[in-house]
Amino acid sequence: MSVLTVSDYGFPGGWADATDIGGRSRWYCEQLERGEILYFLQPPFPLPTEDREFLLGLRSTLSSVHKNISYRPASGVLGGFPARDPQFARLAGILGTYSAQVISFLGDFLRPYSQRRFLDYASFRPIEEEGRSLPLHKRNDLLHVDAFPSRPTHGGRILRVFTNIHASRSRVWATTDRFPVLATNLAQKAGLKSFAARGDSLGSRLRRVLHQTGLPVPDRSPYDSFMLRFHDYLKEDSAFQANCQKVRTEFPPMSTWLVFTDGVPHAVLAGQHALEQTFIIPVDVLVCPGEAPIRVLESLCGRALAEPLRGRGQSNAQ
């Protein structure tokens, strides 16, 4: 894993010139899918100073166990912040604006994904990460890959856009080997074979039926179930956490970075006041689908682990 600085795209103006935009955009998609982090020294989209200052001065009633304030772009619903707080409406508006700007930027910068992508949550992360006391599986300072308990991706990749809006401090990450290396060494130990065998189980079919009737039961594929387990397994493996090779990266104030967090094992060691927007990218629009975690895991277990993701959230949102 390495950090790749983007110098030919920024705000204002977008692409630095009009030469082979399609090819350059596709190349950046390829780098992301292979485990690179794309880095911008400044946000490549508008981020009003007054919005940032409001967020930095926000009077939050969050408890220390909450990770973030969430925003659902598809519905405009704000979570993790008291609805009766007088700052609620302003906060929702700022997160809505940030989300819309990131969506527009992504459609231009990563053009291969604009044909079909699913819009997930945005968030504001106001709490200092360093020194937080959390249960093991919720700790951000331990290396992990992302998986969503309530929002299965069915093999779709988790693309996240982060912006550090802190006035003076960097957001500090640690990363390690890319997903293919990690999975080859640890997936079978984490129980991949048994999860792969559950695809046609009675329990799996029942969850699918209950989900289709509209009940709040996540329709998890074997892939989603394994990735949830792998997330926890990595955090539980003290030998892995202590002995794996780590790369420390600091993202300074006002920097923005893009990363597939399902394929780049990462830990957040320090940092406060970050904005984030998540997208789910289906495998069939990827430039390098063989690099997707689902394809890596399927090659290891010899069977399909999910049907394609359909009808989730907003597709082609601009």
C-alpha positions in Angstrom: 0.0 0.0 0.0 1.2 3.5 -0.8 -0.3 7.0 -0.9 -0.6 8.4 -4.4 -0.8 12.2 -4.6 -3.2 13.5 -7.3 -1.7 16.6 -9.0 -3.8 16.8 -12.2 -7.2 17.3 -10.6 -8.3 19.9 -8.1 -10.7 22.7 -7.1 -11.5 24.9 -8.8 -11.3 23.7 -12.4 -11.4 19.9 -12.1 -9.0 18.2 -14.5 -5.8 20.3 -15.2 -6.2 19.8 -18.9 -8.5 18.0 -21.3 -6.0 15.4 -22.6 -7.2 11.8 -22.3 -9.5 12.4 -19.3 -11.1 9.0 -19.8 -7.8 7.2 -19.7 -6.5 9.1 -16.7 -9.8 8.6 -14.8 -9.6 4.9 -15.5 -6.0 4.7 -14.3 -6.9 6.3 -11.0 -9.7 3.7 -10.6 -7.2 1.0 -11.2 -4.8 2.4 -8.6 -7.6 2.5 -6.0 -8.7 -1.0 -6.7 -5.2 -2.3 -6.4 -5.0 -0.9 -2.8 -3.5 2.6 -3.3 -4.8 5.6 -1.4 -5.4 8.7 -3.6 -4.4 11.9 -1.8 -5.4 15.5 -2.4 -3.5 18.2 -0.4 -6.7 20.3 -0.6 -10.4 19.2 -1.0 -11.0 18.8 -4.8 -14.5 20.2 -4.3 -16.0 23.3 -2.5 -15.8 23.2 1.3 -17.1 26.6 2.7 -15.0 28.1 5.5 -18.1 29.0 7.5 -19.3 25.3 7.4 -15.9 24.1 8.6 -15.8 26.6 11.4 -19.3 25.7 12.5 -18.3 22.0 12.7 -15.2 22.7 14.6 -17.1 24.7 17.2 -20.1 22.4 17.4 -21.5 21.8 20.8 -22.0 18.0 20.7 -23.9 15.9 23.2 -22.4 12.7 21.8 -21.2 10.2 24.4 -17.6 9.0 24.0 -18.8 5.6 22.8 -20.4 7.0 19.6 -18.1 6.9 16.5 -19.8 9.6 14.4 -22.7 11.6 13.4 -24.3 10.0 10.4 -26.2 11.5 7.4 -28.3 9.5 4.9 -28.1 11.5 1.6 -31.0 9.5 0.0 -33.4 10.6 2.7 -31.8 13.6 4.4 -31.9 11.8 7.8 -29.4 12.8 10.4 -28.4 10.4 13.2 -26.3 10.5 16.3 -27.2 14.0 17.2 -30.2 15.2 19.2 -33.1 16.3 17.0 -34.1 19.0 19.5 -30.7 20.6 19.5 -30.9 24.1 17.9 -27.9 23.3 15.8 -29.5 20.2 14.3 -30.8 21.8 11.1 -27.6 23.6 10.3 -25.6 20.4 10.9 -27.9 18.4 8.6 -27.5 21.1 5.9 -23.8 21.1 6.1 -23.5 17.3 5.8 -26.0 17.4 2.9 -23.9 20.0 1.1 -20.6 18.0 1.7 -22.3 14.8 0.4 -23.6 16.5 -2.7 -20.2 18.1 -3.5 -18.4 14.7 -3.1 -20.9 13.0 -5.3 -20.4 15.5 -8.0 -16.6 15.3 -7.7 -16.6 11.5 -7.8 -18.7 11.5 -11.0 -16.1 13.6 -12.8 -12.9 12.2 -11.3 -13.7 8.4 -11.3 -15.8 8.3 -14.4 -15.9 4.5 -14.9 -18.0 4.3 -11.6 -20.5 6.9 -12.7 -22.4 4.4 -14.8 -23.6 2.6 -11.7 -22.7 3.2 -8.1 -24.7 3.1 -4.8 -24.8 6.0 -2.4 -24.2 5.1 1.2 -23.9 7.2 4.4 -22.0 10.4 5.0 -20.6 11.1 8.4 -18.9 13.7 10.7 -16.4 12.3 13.1 -15.9 14.9 15.9 -14.3 12.7 18.6 -10.5 12.4 19.1 -9.5 8.9 18.1 -6.3 8.7 20.2 -6.8 7.1 23.6 -10.5 6.2 23.2 -11.8 3.4 25.4 -14.0 1.2 23.3 -14.9 -2.5 23.2 -12.4 -4.6 21.2 -14.5 -5.0 18.0 -15.3 -1.2 17.9 -11.7 0.0 18.3 -10.6 2.1 15.4 -6.9 1.9 16.4 -6.7 -1.8 15.5 -6.0 -2.9 11.9 -9.2 -4.0 10.2 -11.1 -4.1 6.9 -14.5 -2.5 6.7 -17.8 -4.4 6.6 -21.3 -3.2 7.4 -23.5 -5.3 9.8 -26.8 -3.7 8.7 -26.0 -2.8 5.0 -24.7 -5.9 3.2 -22.8 -5.1 -0.1 -23.0 -8.6 -1.7 -19.5 -8.2 -3.0 -19.8 -4.5 -3.9 -16.7 -2.6 -2.8 -16.7 0.0 -0.1 -15.2 3.3 -1.4 -14.8 6.1 1.1 -13.8 9.7 0.7 -12.4 11.4 3.8 -11.6 15.1 4.6 -9.6 16.2 7.6 -11.1 19.5 8.7 -9.1 19.9 12.0 -7.6 23.3 12.4 -4.0 22.1 13.1 -3.7 18.3 13.7 -3.2 15.5 11.2 -5.3 12.4 11.1 -3.0 9.4 11.5 -3.5 6.0 9.9 -1.6 2.8 10.0 -2.0 0.3 7.1 -0.5 -3.1 6.3 -0.5 -5.6 3.4 -3.2 -5.4 0.8 -6.2 -7.7 0.9 -5.0 -10.5 -1.4 -1.9 -11.0 0.9 -4.0 -10.8 4.0 -6.7 -13.2 2.8 -4.2 -15.7 1.5 -2.5 -15.8 5.0 -5.5 -15.5 7.3 -8.9 -16.1 5.6 -9.0 -19.9 6.1 -8.0 -19.5 9.7 -10.9 -17.1 10.1 -13.3 -19.7 8.8 -13.8 -18.9 5.1 -14.6 -22.5 4.2 -17.4 -22.8 6.7 -18.9 -19.4 5.7 -18.7 -20.4 2.0 -20.7 -23.6 2.8 -23.6 -21.6 4.3 -24.8 -20.1 1.0 -27.6 -22.6 0.5 -28.4 -23.2 4.2 -31.9 -23.0 5.5 -31.0 -20.0 7.7 -29.6 -18.1 4.7 -32.7 -18.7 2.7 -35.0 -17.7 5.6 -33.1 -14.4 6.0 -33.5 -13.7 2.3 -37.3 -14.4 2.4 -37.7 -12.2 5.6 -35.8 -9.4 4.0 -37.9 -9.6 0.8 -41.1 -9.2 2.8 -39.8 -5.9 4.1 -38.8 -7.0 7.6 -35.6 -5.3 9.0 -33.5 -8.5 8.5 -30.2 -7.9 6.6 -29.9 -10.1 3.5 -26.3 -11.1 4.1 -24.6 -13.2 1.6 -21.8 -15.7 2.7 -19.4 -13.0 1.6 -20.9 -10.3 3.9 -21.0 -12.8 6.8 -17.4 -13.7 6.3 -16.3 -10.1 6.0 -18.0 -9.2 9.3 -16.2 -12.1 10.9 -12.9 -11.2 9.2 -13.2 -7.6 10.6 -13.6 -9.0 14.1 -11.0 -11.8 13.6 -8.2 -9.3 12.6 -8.9 -7.2 15.7 -8.9 -10.3 17.9 -5.6 -11.6 16.5 -3.1 -9.9 18.9 -0.1 -11.6 17.1 -1.2 -10.1 13.8 -1.8 -6.7 15.3 1.6 -6.7 17.0 3.8 -8.3 14.3 2.5 -7.4 10.9 4.4 -4.8 8.9 2.8 -1.4 9.3 2.9 1.9 7.3 2.1 5.1 9.2 0.5 7.9 7.2 -0.4 11.4 8.3 -3.2 13.3 6.6 -2.7 17.0 7.4 -5.5 19.5 7.9 -7.7 20.1 4.8 -6.3 17.1 3.0 -8.8 14.6 1.3 -8.1 11.0 0.5 -10.0 8.2 -1.3 -9.6 4.5 -0.4 -11.4 1.1 -0.7 -11.6 0.3 3.0 -12.7 -3.2 2.4 -9.4 -4.0 0.7 -6.9 -1.7 2.6 -6.5 -2.9 6.2 -6.3 0.3 8.2 -6.3 1.6 11.7 -7.0 5.2 12.9 -4.3 6.1 15.5 -5.2 9.7 16.1 -7.3 12.6 14.7 -10.4 14.6 15.3 -12.9 16.4 13.1 -13.2 14.4 9.9 -15.9 14.4 7.2 -16.6 11.2 5.1 -18.8 10.0 2.4 -19.2 6.3 1.4 -20.1 4.7 -1.9 -20.7 1.0 -2.8 -19.1 0.2 -6.2 -20.6 -3.0 -7.8 -18.0 -5.5 -9.0 -19.3 -5.4 -12.6 -18.2 -1.7 -13.0 -14.8 -2.2 -11.5 -11.7 -1.7 -13.7 -9.9 -4.5 -12.0 -12.6 -6.9 -10.7 -10.1 -9.6 -9.9 -8.7 -7.3 -7.1 -12.1 -7.1 -5.4 -12.1 -9.0 -2.0 -15.0 -11.1 -3.1 -13.1 -12.4 -6.1 -10.0 -13.0 -4.0 -12.0 -15.0 -1.5 -13.9 -17.0 -4.2 -10.6 -18.0 -5.7 -9.5 -19.3 -2.2 -12.7 -21.2 -1.5 -13.6 -22.3 -5.0 -17.2 -21.2 -5.0 -19.4 -18.1 -5.5 -20.0 -16.1 -2.3 -22.8 -13.6 -3.3 -25.3 -12.6 -6.0 -24.9 -9.1 -7.3 -26.1 -6.1 -5.3 -29.4 -4.7 -6.7 -31.6 -1.7 -5.9 -29.8 -0.3 -2.9 -29.8 3.4 -2.2 -29.2 5.8 -5.1 -27.5 4.8 -8.3 -25.9 7.3 -10.7 -26.4 10.1 -8.1 -24.9 13.3 -9.3 
